[in-house]
Amino acid sequence: MADRRQVLCLGALASGAPALLAVAGSPAQAAPAAAPAPRRRRSLVIGHRGASGYRPEHTLASYELAARMGADFIEPDLVVTKDHVLVARHEPEIGGTTDVASRPGFASRRRTVVLDGVSVTGWFTHDFTLAELKTLRATERIPQVRQHNTLYDGLFPVPTFEEVLELRERLCRELGREIGVYPETKHPTYFRGLGLDLETPLVQALRRRGLNRRDAPVFVQSFEAANLRSLHDDHRLRAPLVFLTSATGGPFGDPKSYAEYLTPGGLRELARYTDGIGPEKSQIIPREADGTLGTPTRLVADAHAAGLRVMPYTFRAENQFLPAELRSGTDPIAYGRALDEQVTFLRTGIDGLFTDQPDIGVLARDLALAPA
């Protein structure tokens, strides 16, 4: 018989359905069970760039810690190397998240590119082969906020997407539960213009791991609706798709704003080719002029009416990221009442949340489910 932990790793967390294990020797004519009462899916805790509140983001150490803290999914942002290998970085520019600036041999690689209409200067993954990128080491992106994370500067390499998927499989076996992966395609139009599309190696990697299916523990997300529509329409990707939105602006090169996509009609259109939305959290509960939480919008109800899940970003524990009434003291980098914020959002009916501190998200979910 297969190891039970391996069976669990083949479950369908992304579908929200419990894994059903066939039992050898079951009676052929078993009495029908009573239909269970409908119940709402448990909200998902997604480790934002791993456990980026505790380790430098987009490292295997960050992803592993997120899983061990109880995250249901780990989130790698995907960009690509010169030799067309997917790697996990928040942006193609890596000057702020690796030690490349201290490497004299790569000084000449620093340049300026126009990234989705914005001039950006630095070092870019697509100017490095994977072998060259592997000589670099990750550093903390916001050391002024997360000084503790600088302890780990220089320890961890930039992981490939394949390495992230290998880690997921290992942790799934070790922890005896399903751990999903929630990749984001970063700047797909930009990379396609360089002849380095993100979609082909993404689909290939998921297919190799048996994850290119509707019930896979996978969500693929993007801020570009056209990218998701293409993945859906050409049937290359069968895993669920999520459209990311911002409180301002719109997708690059798209005549529609994010606000237009989030109207009831826009949500119904999104539901034709996506499975959920990932809004910026202020689109769920906006902030008042004084920085306190305001009245929840109708977005959760409207999205659910269209058949879409709602998984907002990003929840962080430090005072400077929290609503004014939930800050503790005056130190902007001290932890405030992050549990209270996340419980408040979970009780709006969201289907999951992205958090830099997954342990806080797991506890907040338990508290949100407790009787008032």
HELIX and SHEET records of a PDB file:
HELIX    1   1 ARG A    4  LEU A    8  1                                   5    
HELIX    2   2 LEU A   13  SER A   15  5                                   3    
HELIX    3   3 LEU A   60  ARG A   68  1                                   9    
HELIX    4   4 VAL A  100  SER A  102  5                                   3    
HELIX    5   5 PRO A  104  ARG A  109  5                                   6    
HELIX    6   6 THR A  125  ASP A  127  5                                   3    
HELIX    7   7 LEU A  130  LEU A  133  1                                   4    
HELIX    8   8 GLN A  147  TYR A  152  5                                   6    
HELIX    9   9 PHE A  161  LEU A  175  1                                  15    
HELIX   10  10 PRO A  188  GLY A  193  1                                   6    
HELIX   11  11 GLU A  199  ARG A  208  1                                  10    
HELIX   12  12 ALA A  225  ASP A  233  1                                   9    
HELIX   13  13 TYR A  258  TYR A  261  1                                   4    
HELIX   14  14 PRO A  264  LEU A  270  1                                   7    
HELIX   15  15 LYS A  281  GLN A  283  5                                   3    
HELIX   16  16 LEU A  299  ALA A  305  1                                   7    
HELIX   17  17 ASN A  319  PHE A  321  5                                   3    
HELIX   18  18 ALA A  324  LEU A  326  5                                   3    
HELIX   19  19 ALA A  338  LEU A  346  1                                   9    
HELIX   20  20 PRO A  358  LEU A  369  1                                  12    
SHEET    1   A 4 GLY A 180  VAL A 181  0                                        
SHEET    2   A 4 PHE A  73  ILE A  74  1                                        
SHEET    3   A 4 LEU A  44  GLY A  47  1                                        
SHEET    4   A 4 GLY A 352  THR A 355  1                                        
SHEET    1   B 3 LEU A  86  ALA A  88  0                                        
SHEET    2   B 3 ASP A  77  VAL A  80 -1                                        
SHEET    3   B 3 GLU A 184  THR A 185  1                                        
SHEET    1   C 2 ARG A 111  LEU A 115  0                                        
SHEET    2   C 2 VAL A 118  GLY A 122 -1                                        
SHEET    1   D 4 VAL A 220  SER A 222  0                                        
SHEET    2   D 4 LEU A 241  LEU A 244  1                                        
SHEET    3   D 4 GLY A 276  GLY A 278  1                                        
SHEET    4   D 4 ARG A 309  VAL A 310  1                                        
END                                                                             
